[in-house]
Amino acid sequence: MATKTQQTTKYPGVYIDENNNYFYQSEFGIDRITGKRIRKKGRKDSQGKPFASAFEANKELTRLKREYHKINSYSNYKMTYEQFMNEVYIPFYRTEVEESTFAVKHRILERIRDRFGTISLRSITIEDVQYFRTWLLTSEEGGGTGYSQSYASLVFGAFRQSLDKAVEMQYLEYNISKKVRAIPKGKSVIPYWTKQEFEKILQQIYVGDFYEHLNFVMLWVYYMTGVRVNEGTALHWNDINIEKKSIRVHHMLIIKNRQDWKRNSYTKTEDGKRIIAIDDDTVKVLTEWRTKQFEYGLGNDNDFVFSYDGLPMIKSTISRIIDRYAKFAGVEKIQAKGLRHSHASYLINEFNVSVLVLSQRMGHSGPDITLKHYAHMWSGADTAIADAMTGNIEIKTAERTKIKFNGNQALNKSNAQR
């Protein structure tokens, strides 16, 4: 710590410089938020007077260390859950995940923070945790959140992770939430449109209107490609290859509103970057839409495909479009991401697509992820195989038994009576 021009003294952390002046220089500990070492150096006492001896410098250093540890120990001990979330966990979490993930999870973390509020971090009890769990799983009519089980599981899991961090930071000795049973994820079945339902939707759209034409194109492309919502909104025309009949999915749109957005050059996962083959009908739909956009000064290579004014579409607008036409068609409303599930269902039920092909098309990291989400959709997909098996094996049994019974008398008697 000291340089060659500095001399040590009998007091650790106290030195004499080349001008025979005394000073202290020492580490006080580790900043629990940044993880960096806290170092302090000084040449004067609390009154602003230069140290006259090594003893005085050591006295001041000892006072500062005692004060530092007292203050930090007290503040950590009294820290509320709200302070911990605002000052430690939420800032930490933001640096650990993608911006799009933080945008989704931030509100969840704030809800958890507000639920526990000013309760001391060290005062959270098993009862508090159990009440929180029950609240997450209770209907709104019963005074709870009204969350689905899968969403309640997500929120409760985020709470447990926050306390894991508190233990790691040594604010807590153990994670009290792990003494309460976790909320099982359960099966989250996302509603989707069948082929027949989608055809009813299309019948409600008037493509003679520019904005409705955009609605048609969006719904069609999402249904026929299975791209994620923010992958679709990020599409530029230079991602569309009409000649090769393909769409390049290499971007995702991080959007707060139509004026505040960012087009990232990556997808949700590394495997999400892919080229999707498109059918002739989709080629025709996109070609006609680009021609229409040209009339409005749009449709250039770096323009958004899903746009009527040069700005990107946002998820809430897409949801309203889905709700509008679902009501007109008399079919079930679905979420925007339900269009992705609709595509998977369409390929499985109409073309019995293989798991591997669907996995690549959906941008999954592997077939296991595809099966996790869509295995239930293959029920009945093996009907053709079952039909083909009928009569394939000739059923011809023996005319008499070739077994000699010499053990079980009951069986012998039964055999003899035949």
Rosetta blueprint (number, residue, H / E / L):
1 M L
2 A L
3 T L
4 K L
5 T L
6 Q L
7 Q E
8 T E
9 T L
10 K L
11 Y L
12 P L
13 G L
14 V E
15 Y E
16 I E
17 D L
18 E L
19 N L
20 N L
21 N L
22 Y E
23 F E
24 Y E
25 Q E
26 S E
27 E E
28 F E
29 G E
30 I E
31 D L
32 R L
33 I L
34 T L
35 G L
36 K L
37 R E
38 I E
39 R E
40 K E
41 K E
42 G E
43 R L
44 K E
45 D L
46 S L
47 Q L
48 G L
49 K L
50 P E
51 F L
52 A L
53 S L
54 A H
55 F H
56 E H
57 A H
58 N H
59 K H
60 E H
61 L H
62 T H
63 R H
64 L H
65 K H
66 R H
67 E H
68 Y H
69 H H
70 K H
71 I H
72 N H
73 S H
74 Y H
75 S H
76 N H
77 Y H
78 K H
79 M L
80 T E
81 Y H
82 E H
83 Q H
84 F H
85 M H
86 N H
87 E H
88 V H
89 Y H
90 I H
91 P H
92 F H
93 Y H
94 R H
95 T H
96 E H
97 V L
98 E L
99 E H
100 S H
101 T H
102 F H
103 A H
104 V H
105 K H
106 H H
107 R H
108 I H
109 L H
110 E H
111 R H
112 I H
113 R H
114 D H
115 R H
116 F H
117 G L
118 T L
119 I L
120 S E
121 L H
122 R H
123 S H
124 I L
125 T L
126 I H
127 E H
128 D H
129 V H
130 Q H
131 Y H
132 F H
133 R H
134 T H
135 W H
136 L H
137 L H
138 T L
139 S L
140 E L
141 E L
142 G L
143 G L
144 G L
145 T L
146 G L
147 Y L
148 S L
149 Q H
150 S H
151 Y H
152 A H
153 S H
154 L H
155 V H
156 F H
157 G H
158 A H
159 F H
160 R H
161 Q H
162 S H
163 L H
164 D H
165 K H
166 A H
167 V H
168 E H
169 M L
170 Q L
171 Y L
172 L L
173 E L
174 Y L
175 N L
176 I H
177 S H
178 K H
179 K H
180 V L
181 R L
182 A L
183 I L
184 P L
185 K L
186 G L
187 K L
188 S L
189 V L
190 I L
191 P L
192 Y L
193 W L
194 T L
195 K H
196 Q H
197 E H
198 F H
199 E H
200 K H
201 I H
202 L H
203 Q L
204 Q L
205 I L
206 Y L
207 V L
208 G L
209 D L
210 F H
211 Y H
212 E H
213 H H
214 L H
215 N H
216 F H
217 V H
218 M H
219 L H
220 W H
221 V H
222 Y H
223 Y H
224 M H
225 T H
226 G L
227 V L
228 R L
229 V H
230 N H
231 E H
232 G H
233 T L
234 A L
235 L L
236 H E
237 W H
238 N H
239 D H
240 I E
241 N E
242 I L
243 E L
244 K L
245 K L
246 S E
247 I E
248 R E
249 V E
250 H L
251 H L
252 M E
253 L E
254 I E
255 I E
256 K E
257 N E
258 R L
259 Q L
260 D E
261 W E
262 K E
263 R E
264 N E
265 S L
266 Y L
267 T L
268 K L
269 T L
270 E H
271 D H
272 G H
273 K L
274 R E
275 I E
276 I E
277 A E
278 I L
279 D L
280 D H
281 D H
282 T H
283 V H
284 K H
285 V H
286 L H
287 T H
288 E H
289 W H
290 R H
291 T H
292 K H
293 Q H
294 F H
295 E L
296 Y L
297 G L
298 L L
299 G L
300 N L
301 D L
302 N L
303 D L
304 F E
305 V L
306 F L
307 S L
308 Y L
309 D L
310 G L
311 L L
312 P L
313 M L
314 I L
315 K H
316 S H
317 T H
318 I H
319 S H
320 R H
321 I H
322 I H
323 D H
324 R H
325 Y H
326 A H
327 K H
328 F H
329 A H
330 G L
331 V L
332 E L
333 K L
334 I L
335 Q L
336 A L
337 K L
338 G H
339 L H
340 R H
341 H H
342 S H
343 H H
344 A H
345 S H
346 Y H
347 L H
348 I H
349 N H
350 E H
351 F H
352 N L
353 V L
354 S L
355 V H
356 L H
357 V H
358 L H
359 S H
360 Q H
361 R H
362 M H
363 G L
364 H L
365 S L
366 G L
367 P H
368 D H
369 I H
370 T H
371 L H
372 K H
373 H H
374 Y H
375 A H
376 H H
377 M H
378 W H
379 S L
380 G L
381 A L
382 D L
383 T H
384 A H
385 I H
386 A H
387 D H
388 A H
389 M H
390 T L
391 G L
392 N L
393 I L
394 E L
395 I L
396 K L
397 T L
398 A L
399 E L
400 R L
401 T L
402 K L
403 I L
404 K L
405 F L
406 N L
407 G L
408 N L
409 Q H
410 A H
411 L H
412 N H
413 K H
414 S H
415 N H
416 A H
417 Q L
418 R L
